[in-house]
Amino acid sequence: MSTLSASSLFNVKGRIVLVTGGGSGIGKMIAAGFVKNGATVYVAARKESQLKEAVEDLNKLGGGKAHYIVANVGSKAGCDALIAEFKKREKKLHVLVNNSGISWGAPFLDVPEEKGWDNVFAVNVKSIFYMTAGLSDYLIKGSTSDDPGRVINISSTDSVVPWSENLLSGDGNGTWSYQPSKAAVNHLTTQLAVKLGPSQVTVNAILPGYPLRPPIHQLFTDLPPSHSFFPSKMTAFGLKAAGEEVLALGQPTGRLGKTEDMAGVALFLASPAAAHVTGAQIIVDGGGRYTRTRIAAQVKL
């Protein structure tokens, strides 16, 4: 029964992993977990300078190896370009982490159509479909019921709670498109799990949580998705502006999320321990969703 040992159950050594939006925030946290445990990880994002810095940091961890690919998954053409570049470098993909995402905040009566809705859904939802479909042959190749290919989609607790405004949104501002886009990610995850299951590929979602919202829409432009109470460039503003207050109101665990929290769940979903897990939606928010109503009640409508 050697397969019951922790070193076997959670082994990802030698796996080839692609993480979109892997240059910062939660994507980088997940990439770090894979690199540290012996995987070869490709991080993809739009900004090469950010990717270079991320890869340098990741390669200091030892264990595996990190590489980067400059890409923009905001369109099918962008997804196709990333897929083509990855396929030039590798012959197989074990784990696809669809982490890229954006948000947009605006007043309820003045949400721009293209940036406020179309672009949010293009990056948050469509990219998951096109990346997964385009790499399905690489995920299926060599996969078995005991060693399936893995897709991990990064959703948000915003997908299961309705509040688009909170203490940090500012009067009348909210992220009206972000919540439904992440709800769509959850449903798409189950659709893809059904589609790819017979081909020995599992598809699961992680829902990081308890979102902070900066007060003006400019702060959402060109930034990673807002999976807060996990320190990142997007959440830095909120934590500085009202970190202690929001932490006290919204975190039953009394602490911020850490790299280990995100990396641990991702490693589980990519490891032999989760070979029989598909279509799951795992919330990682320290219980913050349970106190969301208290915070929402203090927002002026």
KAQUI-V417008 format. One record per run of one state. SS is the DSSP state (~ for helix, > for strand, _ for the rest). FROM is the first residue (numbers start at 0). LEN is the number of residues. If there is no record, write none. Layout:
SS|FROM|LEN ; SS|FROM|LEN
This chain:
_|0|1 ; ~|1|3 ; _|4|1 ; ~|5|4 ; _|9|6 ; >|15|5 ; _|20|4 ; ~|24|12 ; _|36|3 ; >|39|6 ; _|45|2 ; ~|47|12 ; _|59|5 ; >|64|6 ; _|70|5 ; ~|75|14 ; _|89|5 ; >|94|4 ; _|98|7 ; >|105|2 ; _|107|5 ; ~|112|22 ; _|134|1 ; ~|135|5 ; _|140|8 ; >|148|6 ; _|154|2 ; ~|156|3 ; _|159|13 ; >|172|2 ; _|174|1 ; ~|175|22 ; _|197|3 ; >|200|8 ; _|208|8 ; ~|216|4 ; _|220|9 ; >|229|1 ; _|230|2 ; ~|232|18 ; _|250|6 ; >|256|1 ; _|257|1 ; ~|258|12 ; _|270|1 ; ~|271|3 ; _|274|6 ; >|280|4 ; _|284|3 ; ~|287|9 ; _|296|5
